[in-house]
Amino acid sequence: MPQIRVEYSPGLEEAFDRRGFAGDLHRTLVEVAGARLEGCKSKFVRLDEAVVGDGTAGRALVHAEIALFTGRSEEARVELGRRAAELLAKHVTAPATLSVEVREIGPGHYHRGEA
């Protein structure tokens, strides 16, 4: 189930190995959070514009949101966030502010279907 949404600044297309990050993160989710590899889904969204601080530095940003069903320990969620941030640093080769949010989705708040 893990749903991953990664937003990144314009201009990072060549400096952000998105597929490499997704593959590494999916394997980390299996190891740390007990996720099923085939259930991991990553979506990448290039932002039209992003401003960091007062906007004068022109610094890029990458923010990953990882949503999981409830049931993982606090320690597992913290470890997942730490390792995801390390993976971003590995796969983003341009100066950027990197952040990760790990959140839980409770019962009844996630639904899926097939088309």
Biopython code that builds the backbone (N, CA, C, O; Angstrom):
import numpy as np
from Bio.PDB.StructureBuilder import StructureBuilder

atoms = [
    (1, "MET", "N", (0.786, -1.193, 0.000)),
    (1, "MET", "CA", (0.000, 0.000, 0.000)),
    (1, "MET", "C", (0.834, 1.265, 0.000)),
    (1, "MET", "O", (0.355, 2.287, -0.491)),
    (2, "PRO", "N", (2.031, 1.259, 0.512)),
    (2, "PRO", "CA", (2.676, 2.557, 0.668)),
    (2, "PRO", "C", (2.498, 3.436, -0.564)),
    (2, "PRO", "O", (2.757, 3.028, -1.696)),
    (3, "GLN", "N", (2.051, 4.646, -0.300)),
    (3, "GLN", "CA", (1.876, 5.655, -1.340)),
    (3, "GLN", "C", (2.946, 6.711, -1.125)),
    (3, "GLN", "O", (3.024, 7.310, -0.052)),
    (4, "ILE", "N", (3.766, 6.941, -2.132)),
    (4, "ILE", "CA", (4.841, 7.910, -2.036)),
    (4, "ILE", "C", (4.597, 8.994, -3.074)),
    (4, "ILE", "O", (4.393, 8.712, -4.255)),
    (5, "ARG", "N", (4.623, 10.235, -2.612)),
    (5, "ARG", "CA", (4.498, 11.380, -3.510)),
    (5, "ARG", "C", (5.735, 12.235, -3.299)),
    (5, "ARG", "O", (6.044, 12.635, -2.176)),
    (6, "VAL", "N", (6.443, 12.513, -4.394)),
    (6, "VAL", "CA", (7.664, 13.302, -4.308)),
    (6, "VAL", "C", (7.495, 14.538, -5.183)),
    (6, "VAL", "O", (7.285, 14.439, -6.392)),
    (7, "GLU", "N", (7.589, 15.690, -4.554)),
    (7, "GLU", "CA", (7.537, 16.958, -5.272)),
    (7, "GLU", "C", (8.957, 17.492, -5.385)),
    (7, "GLU", "O", (9.734, 17.423, -4.433)),
    (8, "TYR", "N", (9.291, 18.029, -6.566)),
    (8, "TYR", "CA", (10.641, 18.544, -6.751)),
    (8, "TYR", "C", (10.627, 19.806, -7.605)),
    (8, "TYR", "O", (9.761, 19.996, -8.459)),
    (9, "SER", "N", (11.615, 20.664, -7.347)),
    (9, "SER", "CA", (11.724, 21.956, -8.024)),
    (9, "SER", "C", (11.982, 21.795, -9.511)),
    (9, "SER", "O", (12.583, 20.814, -9.948)),
    (10, "PRO", "N", (11.518, 22.777, -10.286)),
    (10, "PRO", "CA", (11.866, 22.767, -11.712)),
    (10, "PRO", "C", (13.384, 22.867, -11.856)),
    (10, "PRO", "O", (14.057, 23.491, -11.035)),
    (11, "GLY", "N", (13.902, 22.256, -12.888)),
    (11, "GLY", "CA", (15.331, 22.284, -13.142)),
    (11, "GLY", "C", (16.091, 21.101, -12.552)),
    (11, "GLY", "O", (17.289, 20.957, -12.798)),
    (12, "LEU", "N", (15.421, 20.259, -11.783)),
    (12, "LEU", "CA", (16.101, 19.101, -11.191)),
    (12, "LEU", "C", (15.953, 17.838, -12.038)),
    (12, "LEU", "O", (16.410, 16.771, -11.630)),
    (13, "GLU", "N", (15.335, 17.939, -13.186)),
    (13, "GLU", "CA", (15.056, 16.751, -13.990)),
    (13, "GLU", "C", (16.299, 15.905, -14.225)),
    (13, "GLU", "O", (16.241, 14.681, -14.112)),
    (14, "GLU", "N", (17.418, 16.534, -14.548)),
    (14, "GLU", "CA", (18.649, 15.795, -14.836)),
    (14, "GLU", "C", (19.437, 15.478, -13.573)),
    (14, "GLU", "O", (20.291, 14.591, -13.586)),
    (15, "ALA", "N", (19.166, 16.184, -12.486)),
    (15, "ALA", "CA", (19.946, 16.031, -11.256)),
    (15, "ALA", "C", (19.253, 15.160, -10.211)),
    (15, "ALA", "O", (19.754, 15.012, -9.097)),
    (16, "PHE", "N", (18.108, 14.584, -10.562)),
    (16, "PHE", "CA", (17.357, 13.762, -9.617)),
    (16, "PHE", "C", (17.039, 12.436, -10.287)),
    (16, "PHE", "O", (16.214, 12.368, -11.198)),
    (17, "ASP", "N", (17.701, 11.389, -9.828)),
    (17, "ASP", "CA", (17.465, 10.037, -10.348)),
    (17, "ASP", "C", (16.210, 9.483, -9.676)),
    (17, "ASP", "O", (16.288, 8.796, -8.658)),
    (18, "ARG", "N", (15.066, 9.789, -10.257)),
    (18, "ARG", "CA", (13.784, 9.430, -9.655)),
    (18, "ARG", "C", (13.569, 7.921, -9.621)),
    (18, "ARG", "O", (13.130, 7.391, -8.601)),
    (19, "ARG", "N", (13.861, 7.229, -10.694)),
    (19, "ARG", "CA", (13.693, 5.768, -10.719)),
    (19, "ARG", "C", (14.607, 5.083, -9.719)),
    (19, "ARG", "O", (14.197, 4.150, -9.029)),
    (20, "GLY", "N", (15.839, 5.546, -9.644)),
    (20, "GLY", "CA", (16.775, 4.982, -8.678)),
    (20, "GLY", "C", (16.299, 5.200, -7.251)),
    (20, "GLY", "O", (16.373, 4.296, -6.419)),
    (21, "PHE", "N", (15.807, 6.412, -6.968)),
    (21, "PHE", "CA", (15.284, 6.711, -5.635)),
    (21, "PHE", "C", (14.093, 5.810, -5.325)),
    (21, "PHE", "O", (14.028, 5.225, -4.244)),
    (22, "ALA", "N", (13.150, 5.692, -6.261)),
    (22, "ALA", "CA", (11.956, 4.872, -6.023)),
    (22, "ALA", "C", (12.340, 3.421, -5.752)),
    (22, "ALA", "O", (11.823, 2.809, -4.818)),
    (23, "GLY", "N", (13.233, 2.871, -6.551)),
    (23, "GLY", "CA", (13.640, 1.478, -6.341)),
    (23, "GLY", "C", (14.274, 1.273, -4.976)),
    (23, "GLY", "O", (13.944, 0.324, -4.264)),
    (24, "ASP", "N", (15.189, 2.168, -4.615)),
    (24, "ASP", "CA", (15.833, 2.057, -3.302)),
    (24, "ASP", "C", (14.825, 2.251, -2.170)),
    (24, "ASP", "O", (14.862, 1.527, -1.176)),
    (25, "LEU", "N", (13.931, 3.221, -2.317)),
    (25, "LEU", "CA", (12.942, 3.470, -1.267)),
    (25, "LEU", "C", (11.977, 2.298, -1.133)),
    (25, "LEU", "O", (11.629, 1.917, -0.015)),
    (26, "HIS", "N", (11.543, 1.726, -2.238)),
    (26, "HIS", "CA", (10.623, 0.581, -2.175)),
    (26, "HIS", "C", (11.267, -0.586, -1.422)),
    (26, "HIS", "O", (10.619, -1.225, -0.593)),
    (27, "ARG", "N", (12.537, -0.862, -1.709)),
    (27, "ARG", "CA", (13.237, -1.932, -0.997)),
    (27, "ARG", "C", (13.387, -1.598, 0.495)),
    (27, "ARG", "O", (13.311, -2.485, 1.345)),
    (28, "THR", "N", (13.596, -0.336, 0.800)),
    (28, "THR", "CA", (13.693, 0.095, 2.199)),
    (28, "THR", "C", (12.358, -0.068, 2.909)),
    (28, "THR", "O", (12.323, -0.460, 4.076)),
    (29, "LEU", "N", (11.271, 0.222, 2.230)),
    (29, "LEU", "CA", (9.936, 0.030, 2.811)),
    (29, "LEU", "C", (9.687, -1.430, 3.153)),
    (29, "LEU", "O", (9.087, -1.735, 4.183)),
    (30, "VAL", "N", (10.142, -2.327, 2.299)),
    (30, "VAL", "CA", (10.007, -3.759, 2.576)),
    (30, "VAL", "C", (10.809, -4.113, 3.825)),
    (30, "VAL", "O", (10.311, -4.794, 4.721)),
    (31, "GLU", "N", (12.037, -3.649, 3.874)),
    (31, "GLU", "CA", (12.942, -3.994, 4.974)),
    (31, "GLU", "C", (12.520, -3.372, 6.308)),
    (31, "GLU", "O", (12.495, -4.059, 7.329)),
    (32, "VAL", "N", (12.193, -2.101, 6.306)),
    (32, "VAL", "CA", (11.944, -1.379, 7.556)),
    (32, "VAL", "C", (10.488, -1.456, 8.001)),
    (32, "VAL", "O", (10.203, -1.574, 9.193)),
    (33, "ALA", "N", (9.561, -1.389, 7.033)),
    (33, "ALA", "CA", (8.141, -1.286, 7.392)),
    (33, "ALA", "C", (7.348, -2.546, 7.077)),
    (33, "ALA", "O", (6.143, -2.584, 7.328)),
    (34, "GLY", "N", (7.983, -3.570, 6.537)),
    (34, "GLY", "CA", (7.270, -4.803, 6.228)),
    (34, "GLY", "C", (6.287, -4.667, 5.085)),
    (34, "GLY", "O", (5.335, -5.440, 4.989)),
    (35, "ALA", "N", (6.511, -3.676, 4.204)),
    (35, "ALA", "CA", (5.617, -3.484, 3.052)),
    (35, "ALA", "C", (5.869, -4.589, 2.024)),
    (35, "ALA", "O", (6.928, -5.217, 2.009)),
    (36, "ARG", "N", (4.883, -4.805, 1.178)),
    (36, "ARG", "CA", (5.059, -5.715, 0.046)),
    (36, "ARG", "C", (5.605, -4.887, -1.115)),
    (36, "ARG", "O", (5.073, -3.819, -1.415)),
    (37, "LEU", "N", (6.647, -5.364, -1.761)),
    (37, "LEU", "CA", (7.278, -4.611, -2.845)),
    (37, "LEU", "C", (6.273, -4.236, -3.922)),
    (37, "LEU", "O", (6.273, -3.107, -4.411)),
    (38, "GLU", "N", (5.411, -5.189, -4.296)),
    (38, "GLU", "CA", (4.450, -4.923, -5.373)),
    (38, "GLU", "C", (3.383, -3.915, -4.963)),
    (38, "GLU", "O", (2.657, -3.414, -5.821)),
    (39, "GLY", "N", (3.273, -3.613, -3.693)),
    (39, "GLY", "CA", (2.293, -2.633, -3.224)),
    (39, "GLY", "C", (2.820, -1.212, -3.151)),
    (39, "GLY", "O", (2.046, -0.273, -2.964)),
    (40, "CYS", "N", (4.130, -1.042, -3.297)),
    (40, "CYS", "CA", (4.732, 0.294, -3.199)),
    (40, "CYS", "C", (4.484, 1.089, -4.482)),
    (40, "CYS", "O", (4.707, 0.591, -5.585)),
    (41, "LYS", "N", (4.019, 2.330, -4.320)),
    (41, "LYS", "CA", (3.699, 3.173, -5.471)),
    (41, "LYS", "C", (4.311, 4.553, -5.269)),
    (41, "LYS", "O", (4.015, 5.229, -4.284)),
    (42, "SER", "N", (5.167, 4.970, -6.204)),
    (42, "SER", "CA", (5.790, 6.289, -6.135)),
    (42, "SER", "C", (5.333, 7.151, -7.294)),
    (42, "SER", "O", (5.297, 6.716, -8.445)),
    (43, "LYS", "N", (4.986, 8.386, -6.961)),
    (43, "LYS", "CA", (4.575, 9.369, -7.958)),
    (43, "LYS", "C", (5.493, 10.578, -7.822)),
    (43, "LYS", "O", (5.793, 11.013, -6.710)),
    (44, "PHE", "N", (5.933, 11.115, -8.941)),
    (44, "PHE", "CA", (6.840, 12.263, -8.935)),
    (44, "PHE", "C", (6.151, 13.440, -9.604)),
    (44, "PHE", "O", (5.604, 13.320, -10.700)),
    (45, "VAL", "N", (6.187, 14.576, -8.927)),
    (45, "VAL", "CA", (5.503, 15.771, -9.411)),
    (45, "VAL", "C", (6.517, 16.908, -9.509)),
    (45, "VAL", "O", (7.043, 17.367, -8.495)),
    (46, "ARG", "N", (6.785, 17.355, -10.723)),
    (46, "ARG", "CA", (7.648, 18.524, -10.902)),
    (46, "ARG", "C", (6.816, 19.761, -10.625)),
    (46, "ARG", "O", (5.757, 19.956, -11.221)),
    (47, "LEU", "N", (7.295, 20.585, -9.730)),
    (47, "LEU", "CA", (6.581, 21.797, -9.374)),
    (47, "LEU", "C", (6.801, 22.856, -10.443)),
    (47, "LEU", "O", (7.864, 22.911, -11.061)),
    (48, "ASP", "N", (5.798, 23.694, -10.661)),
    (48, "ASP", "CA", (5.968, 24.812, -11.579)),
    (48, "ASP", "C", (6.860, 25.876, -10.973)),
    (48, "ASP", "O", (7.605, 26.562, -11.674)),
    (49, "GLU", "N", (6.773, 26.000, -9.666)),
    (49, "GLU", "CA", (7.563, 27.009, -8.967)),
    (49, "GLU", "C", (7.746, 26.568, -7.529)),
    (49, "GLU", "O", (6.874, 25.919, -6.951)),
    (50, "ALA", "N", (8.881, 26.923, -6.957)),
    (50, "ALA", "CA", (9.144, 26.632, -5.548)),
    (50, "ALA", "C", (10.010, 27.756, -4.990)),
    (50, "ALA", "O", (10.937, 28.221, -5.653)),
    (51, "VAL", "N", (9.706, 28.184, -3.782)),
    (51, "VAL", "CA", (10.465, 29.248, -3.129)),
    (51, "VAL", "C", (10.941, 28.725, -1.786)),
    (51, "VAL", "O", (10.144, 28.223, -0.994)),
    (52, "VAL", "N", (12.229, 28.838, -1.528)),
    (52, "VAL", "CA", (12.804, 28.449, -0.247)),
    (52, "VAL", "C", (13.283, 29.720, 0.447)),
    (52, "VAL", "O", (13.965, 30.543, -0.164)),
    (53, "GLY", "N", (12.927, 29.882, 1.722)),
    (53, "GLY", "CA", (13.341, 31.067, 2.483)),
    (53, "GLY", "C", (12.795, 32.333, 1.860)),
    (53, "GLY", "O", (11.610, 32.407, 1.535)),
    (54, "ASP", "N", (13.647, 33.329, 1.691)),
    (54, "ASP", "CA", (13.189, 34.598, 1.116)),
    (54, "ASP", "C", (13.174, 34.571, -0.407)),
    (54, "ASP", "O", (12.810, 35.559, -1.045)),
    (55, "GLY", "N", (13.566, 33.453, -0.985)),
    (55, "GLY", "CA", (13.480, 33.275, -2.432)),
    (55, "GLY", "C", (14.657, 33.798, -3.211)),
    (55, "GLY", "O", (14.704, 33.635, -4.430)),
    (56, "THR", "N", (15.610, 34.422, -2.548)),
    (56, "THR", "CA", (16.719, 35.020, -3.286)),
    (56, "THR", "C", (17.819, 34.036, -3.642)),
    (56, "THR", "O", (18.578, 34.272, -4.582)),
    (57, "ALA", "N", (17.917, 32.951, -2.916)),
    (57, "ALA", "CA", (19.019, 32.015, -3.150)),
    (57, "ALA", "C", (18.793, 31.126, -4.361)),
    (57, "ALA", "O", (19.751, 30.583, -4.911)),
    (58, "GLY", "N", (17.557, 30.968, -4.784)),
    (58, "GLY", "CA", (17.270, 30.103, -5.919)),
    (58, "GLY", "C", (17.532, 28.638, -5.623)),
    (58, "GLY", "O", (17.806, 27.856, -6.534)),
    (59, "ARG", "N", (17.450, 28.268, -4.371)),
    (59, "ARG", "CA", (17.723, 26.885, -3.963)),
    (59, "ARG", "C", (16.549, 25.985, -4.327)),
    (59, "ARG", "O", (15.391, 26.364, -4.154)),
    (60, "ALA", "N", (16.851, 24.812, -4.822)),
    (60, "ALA", "CA", (15.830, 23.827, -5.187)),
    (60, "ALA", "C", (15.347, 23.096, -3.944)),
    (60, "ALA", "O", (15.973, 23.156, -2.886)),
    (61, "LEU", "N", (14.220, 22.402, -4.092)),
    (61, "LEU", "CA", (13.734, 21.570, -2.995)),
    (61, "LEU", "C", (13.159, 20.279, -3.521)),
    (61, "LEU", "O", (12.668, 20.193, -4.646)),
    (62, "VAL", "N", (13.240, 19.259, -2.651)),
    (62, "VAL", "CA", (12.625, 17.964, -2.918)),
    (62, "VAL", "C", (11.958, 17.541, -1.615)),
    (62, "VAL", "O", (12.594, 17.517, -0.562)),
    (63, "HIS", "N", (10.673, 17.209, -1.695)),
    (63, "HIS", "CA", (9.935, 16.774, -0.506)),
    (63, "HIS", "C", (9.225, 15.463, -0.826)),
    (63, "HIS", "O", (8.467, 15.371, -1.791)),
    (64, "ALA", "N", (9.482, 14.452, 0.003)),
    (64, "ALA", "CA", (8.851, 13.143, -0.168)),
    (64, "ALA", "C", (7.843, 12.923, 0.952)),
    (64, "ALA", "O", (8.156, 13.117, 2.127)),
    (65, "GLU", "N", (6.641, 12.520, 0.583)),
    (65, "GLU", "CA", (5.601, 12.148, 1.551)),
    (65, "GLU", "C", (5.365, 10.651, 1.410)),
    (65, "GLU", "O", (5.071, 10.158, 0.321)),
    (66, "ILE", "N", (5.496, 9.939, 2.514)),
    (66, "ILE", "CA", (5.305, 8.489, 2.526)),
    (66, "ILE", "C", (4.103, 8.197, 3.408)),
    (66, "ILE", "O", (4.121, 8.485, 4.605)),
    (67, "ALA", "N", (3.062, 7.628, 2.824)),
    (67, "ALA", "CA", (1.848, 7.289, 3.568)),
    (67, "ALA", "C", (1.771, 5.778, 3.732)),
    (67, "ALA", "O", (1.913, 5.021, 2.772)),
    (68, "LEU", "N", (1.542, 5.358, 4.978)),
    (68, "LEU", "CA", (1.464, 3.935, 5.328)),
    (68, "LEU", "C", (0.206, 3.675, 6.129)),
    (68, "LEU", "O", (-0.294, 4.568, 6.813)),
    (69, "PHE", "N", (-0.305, 2.468, 6.051)),
    (69, "PHE", "CA", (-1.364, 2.080, 6.973)),
    (69, "PHE", "C", (-0.831, 2.120, 8.398)),
    (69, "PHE", "O", (0.366, 1.942, 8.619)),
    (70, "THR", "N", (-1.701, 2.349, 9.352)),
    (70, "THR", "CA", (-1.306, 2.347, 10.760)),
    (70, "THR", "C", (-0.770, 0.973, 11.151)),
    (70, "THR", "O", (-1.032, -0.028, 10.484)),
    (71, "GLY", "N", (-0.020, 0.950, 12.236)),
    (71, "GLY", "CA", (0.459, -0.328, 12.754)),
    (71, "GLY", "C", (1.967, -0.429, 12.860)),
    (71, "GLY", "O", (2.469, -1.347, 13.510)),
    (72, "ARG", "N", (2.717, 0.493, 12.237)),
    (72, "ARG", "CA", (4.170, 0.456, 12.369)),
    (72, "ARG", "C", (4.555, 1.174, 13.666)),
    (72, "ARG", "O", (3.872, 2.104, 14.096)),
    (73, "SER", "N", (5.634, 0.742, 14.271)),
    (73, "SER", "CA", (6.092, 1.379, 15.497)),
    (73, "SER", "C", (6.649, 2.768, 15.196)),
    (73, "SER", "O", (7.004, 3.080, 14.059)),
    (74, "GLU", "N", (6.716, 3.580, 16.225)),
    (74, "GLU", "CA", (7.321, 4.906, 16.089)),
    (74, "GLU", "C", (8.767, 4.774, 15.625)),
    (74, "GLU", "O", (9.228, 5.547, 14.785)),
    (75, "GLU", "N", (9.472, 3.805, 16.166)),
    (75, "GLU", "CA", (10.863, 3.592, 15.781)),
    (75, "GLU", "C", (10.997, 3.261, 14.293)),
    (75, "GLU", "O", (11.902, 3.754, 13.619)),
    (76, "ALA", "N", (10.096, 2.429, 13.793)),
    (76, "ALA", "CA", (10.129, 2.065, 12.370)),
    (76, "ALA", "C", (9.847, 3.280, 11.499)),
    (76, "ALA", "O", (10.497, 3.469, 10.471)),
    (77, "ARG", "N", (8.888, 4.103, 11.897)),
    (77, "ARG", "CA", (8.571, 5.302, 11.105)),
    (77, "ARG", "C", (9.741, 6.288, 11.111)),
    (77, "ARG", "O", (10.054, 6.887, 10.083)),
    (78, "VAL", "N", (10.378, 6.453, 12.251)),
    (78, "VAL", "CA", (11.538, 7.349, 12.341)),
    (78, "VAL", "C", (12.681, 6.811, 11.481)),
    (78, "VAL", "O", (13.308, 7.567, 10.740)),
    (79, "GLU", "N", (12.954, 5.517, 11.576)),
    (79, "GLU", "CA", (14.008, 4.894, 10.768)),
    (79, "GLU", "C", (13.711, 5.032, 9.281)),
    (79, "GLU", "O", (14.612, 5.319, 8.492)),
    (80, "LEU", "N", (12.469, 4.831, 8.898)),
    (80, "LEU", "CA", (12.076, 4.979, 7.497)),
    (80, "LEU", "C", (12.314, 6.406, 7.021)),
    (80, "LEU", "O", (12.865, 6.606, 5.938)),
    (81, "GLY", "N", (11.916, 7.388, 7.798)),
    (81, "GLY", "CA", (12.138, 8.781, 7.417)),
    (81, "GLY", "C", (13.609, 9.113, 7.288)),
    (81, "GLY", "O", (14.018, 9.775, 6.334)),
    (82, "ARG", "N", (14.404, 8.659, 8.237)),
    (82, "ARG", "CA", (15.850, 8.910, 8.205)),
    (82, "ARG", "C", (16.483, 8.295, 6.962)),
    (82, "ARG", "O", (17.269, 8.942, 6.269)),
    (83, "ARG", "N", (16.136, 7.055, 6.690)),
    (83, "ARG", "CA", (16.721, 6.371, 5.535)),
    (83, "ARG", "C", (16.228, 6.958, 4.222)),
    (83, "ARG", "O", (16.987, 7.029, 3.255)),
    (84, "ALA", "N", (14.959, 7.384, 4.172)),
    (84, "ALA", "CA", (14.440, 8.022, 2.961)),
    (84, "ALA", "C", (15.184, 9.335, 2.691)),
    (84, "ALA", "O", (15.490, 9.640, 1.538)),
    (85, "ALA", "N", (15.476, 10.110, 3.736)),
    (85, "ALA", "CA", (16.238, 11.356, 3.565)),
    (85, "ALA", "C", (17.643, 11.057, 3.049)),
    (85, "ALA", "O", (18.154, 11.782, 2.195)),
    (86, "GLU", "N", (18.268, 10.001, 3.555)),
    (86, "GLU", "CA", (19.586, 9.601, 3.062)),
    (86, "GLU", "C", (19.523, 9.214, 1.586)),
    (86, "GLU", "O", (20.426, 9.540, 0.815)),
    (87, "LEU", "N", (18.460, 8.523, 1.198)),
    (87, "LEU", "CA", (18.307, 8.134, -0.208)),
    (87, "LEU", "C", (18.107, 9.348, -1.103)),
    (87, "LEU", "O", (18.631, 9.390, -2.216)),
    (88, "LEU", "N", (17.353, 10.336, -0.627)),
    (88, "LEU", "CA", (17.212, 11.564, -1.418)),
    (88, "LEU", "C", (18.590, 12.193, -1.638)),
    (88, "LEU", "O", (18.927, 12.584, -2.756)),
    (89, "ALA", "N", (19.384, 12.290, -0.564)),
    (89, "ALA", "CA", (20.713, 12.882, -0.684)),
    (89, "ALA", "C", (21.583, 12.109, -1.681)),
    (89, "ALA", "O", (22.413, 12.700, -2.372)),
    (90, "LYS", "N", (21.394, 10.813, -1.750)),
    (90, "LYS", "CA", (22.148, 9.973, -2.691)),
    (90, "LYS", "C", (21.717, 10.220, -4.134)),
    (90, "LYS", "O", (22.549, 10.213, -5.041)),
    (91, "HIS", "N", (20.410, 10.440, -4.350)),
    (91, "HIS", "CA", (19.877, 10.495, -5.710)),
    (91, "HIS", "C", (19.652, 11.901, -6.255)),
    (91, "HIS", "O", (19.279, 12.046, -7.419)),
    (92, "VAL", "N", (19.866, 12.937, -5.451)),
    (92, "VAL", "CA", (19.776, 14.321, -5.915)),
    (92, "VAL", "C", (21.194, 14.877, -5.939)),
    (92, "VAL", "O", (21.844, 14.966, -4.898)),
    (93, "THR", "N", (21.677, 15.252, -7.123)),
    (93, "THR", "CA", (23.067, 15.661, -7.267)),
    (93, "THR", "C", (23.252, 17.169, -7.367)),
    (93, "THR", "O", (24.381, 17.632, -7.533)),
    (94, "ALA", "N", (22.185, 17.941, -7.272)),
    (94, "ALA", "CA", (22.278, 19.403, -7.285)),
    (94, "ALA", "C", (21.969, 19.922, -5.885)),
    (94, "ALA", "O", (21.300, 19.237, -5.112)),
    (95, "PRO", "N", (22.445, 21.126, -5.543)),
    (95, "PRO", "CA", (22.119, 21.690, -4.237)),
    (95, "PRO", "C", (20.597, 21.815, -4.087)),
    (95, "PRO", "O", (19.924, 22.390, -4.943)),
    (96, "ALA", "N", (20.073, 21.273, -2.998)),
    (96, "ALA", "CA", (18.625, 21.303, -2.770)),
    (96, "ALA", "C", (18.335, 21.100, -1.296)),
    (96, "ALA", "O", (19.104, 20.460, -0.580)),
    (97, "THR", "N", (17.226, 21.649, -0.855)),
    (97, "THR", "CA", (16.701, 21.366, 0.472)),
    (97, "THR", "C", (15.884, 20.092, 0.358)),
    (97, "THR", "O", (14.979, 20.016, -0.473)),
    (98, "LEU", "N", (16.183, 19.097, 1.170)),
    (98, "LEU", "CA", (15.532, 17.791, 1.098)),
    (98, "LEU", "C", (14.726, 17.565, 2.368)),
    (98, "LEU", "O", (15.187, 17.878, 3.465)),
    (99, "SER", "N", (13.516, 17.019, 2.221)),
    (99, "SER", "CA", (12.706, 16.708, 3.404)),
    (99, "SER", "C", (11.839, 15.490, 3.130)),
    (99, "SER", "O", (11.525, 15.158, 1.987)),
    (100, "VAL", "N", (11.461, 14.832, 4.236)),
    (100, "VAL", "CA", (10.644, 13.621, 4.163)),
    (100, "VAL", "C", (9.595, 13.694, 5.257)),
    (100, "VAL", "O", (9.886, 14.085, 6.388)),
    (101, "GLU", "N", (8.373, 13.316, 4.911)),
    (101, "GLU", "CA", (7.285, 13.196, 5.880)),
    (101, "GLU", "C", (6.753, 11.767, 5.821)),
    (101, "GLU", "O", (6.397, 11.278, 4.749)),
    (102, "VAL", "N", (6.700, 11.104, 6.962)),
    (102, "VAL", "CA", (6.122, 9.768, 7.045)),
    (102, "VAL", "C", (4.832, 9.909, 7.829)),
    (102, "VAL", "O", (4.833, 10.384, 8.965)),
    (103, "ARG", "N", (3.729, 9.495, 7.218)),
    (103, "ARG", "CA", (2.449, 9.620, 7.917)),
    (103, "ARG", "C", (1.664, 8.327, 7.807)),
    (103, "ARG", "O", (1.893, 7.499, 6.925)),
    (104, "GLU", "N", (0.727, 8.184, 8.740)),
    (104, "GLU", "CA", (-0.111, 6.997, 8.779)),
    (104, "GLU", "C", (-1.498, 7.312, 8.236)),
    (104, "GLU", "O", (-2.012, 8.422, 8.379)),
    (105, "ILE", "N", (-2.082, 6.304, 7.610)),
    (105, "ILE", "CA", (-3.464, 6.382, 7.141)),
    (105, "ILE", "C", (-4.254, 5.358, 7.940)),
    (105, "ILE", "O", (-3.929, 4.170, 7.946)),
    (106, "GLY", "N", (-5.284, 5.829, 8.607)),
    (106, "GLY", "CA", (-6.099, 4.953, 9.432)),
    (106, "GLY", "C", (-7.117, 4.177, 8.619)),
    (106, "GLY", "O", (-7.342, 4.466, 7.443)),
    (107, "PRO", "N", (-7.733, 3.184, 9.259)),
    (107, "PRO", "CA", (-8.770, 2.391, 8.596)),
    (107, "PRO", "C", (-9.897, 3.279, 8.081)),
    (107, "PRO", "O", (-10.332, 4.203, 8.768)),
    (108, "GLY", "N", (-10.356, 2.998, 6.895)),
    (108, "GLY", "CA", (-11.453, 3.767, 6.306)),
    (108, "GLY", "C", (-11.026, 5.030, 5.588)),
    (108, "GLY", "O", (-11.867, 5.715, 5.005)),
    (109, "HIS", "N", (-9.715, 5.366, 5.613)),
    (109, "HIS", "CA", (-9.258, 6.586, 4.976)),
    (109, "HIS", "C", (-8.533, 6.349, 3.663)),
    (109, "HIS", "O", (-8.019, 7.291, 3.059)),
    (110, "TYR", "N", (-8.486, 5.117, 3.223)),
    (110, "TYR", "CA", (-7.816, 4.792, 1.965)),
    (110, "TYR", "C", (-8.669, 3.737, 1.261)),
    (110, "TYR", "O", (-9.054, 2.730, 1.855)),
    (111, "HIS", "N", (-8.951, 3.989, 0.003)),
    (111, "HIS", "CA", (-9.762, 3.068, -0.785)),
    (111, "HIS", "C", (-9.096, 2.897, -2.144)),
    (111, "HIS", "O", (-8.476, 3.828, -2.657)),
    (112, "ARG", "N", (-9.222, 1.724, -2.718)),
    (112, "ARG", "CA", (-8.651, 1.507, -4.047)),
    (112, "ARG", "C", (-9.591, 0.667, -4.875)),
    (112, "ARG", "O", (-10.504, 0.023, -4.357)),
    (113, "GLY", "N", (-9.354, 0.686, -6.157)),
    (113, "GLY", "CA", (-10.148, -0.089, -7.094)),
    (113, "GLY", "C", (-9.301, -0.461, -8.281)),
    (113, "GLY", "O", (-8.117, -0.127, -8.330)),
    (114, "GLU", "N", (-9.867, -1.123, -9.207)),
    (114, "GLU", "CA", (-9.177, -1.534, -10.425)),
    (114, "GLU", "C", (-9.967, -1.022, -11.622)),
    (114, "GLU", "O", (-11.196, -0.958, -11.581)),
    (115, "ALA", "N", (-9.272, -0.665, -12.669)),
    (115, "ALA", "CA", (-9.921, -0.212, -13.900)),
    (115, "ALA", "C", (-9.617, -1.190, -15.002)),
    (115, "ALA", "O", (-10.066, -1.004, -16.133)),
]
sb = StructureBuilder()
sb.init_structure("model")
sb.init_model(0)
sb.init_chain("A")
sb.init_seg("    ")
for serial, (resi, resn, name, xyz) in enumerate(atoms, 1):
    if name == "N":
        sb.init_residue(resn, " ", resi, " ")
    sb.init_atom(name, np.array(xyz, "f"), 0.0, 1.0, " ", f" {name:<3s}", serial, name[0])
structure = sb.get_structure()
